[in-house]
């Protein structure tokens, strides 16, 4: 899935406690993965 849009990431539908595997390629891939990981791990209900 292309997560260039946060809406695409939200459409994934992963629930709390589910495991997701992230992969990125190209320039800036490590930075992009770190930001997506932070977004996923944030408790947005708090």
Secondary structure, 3 states (H helix, E strand, C coil): CCCCCHHHHHCCCCCCCCCCCCCCCCCCHHHHHHHHHHHHHCCCCC
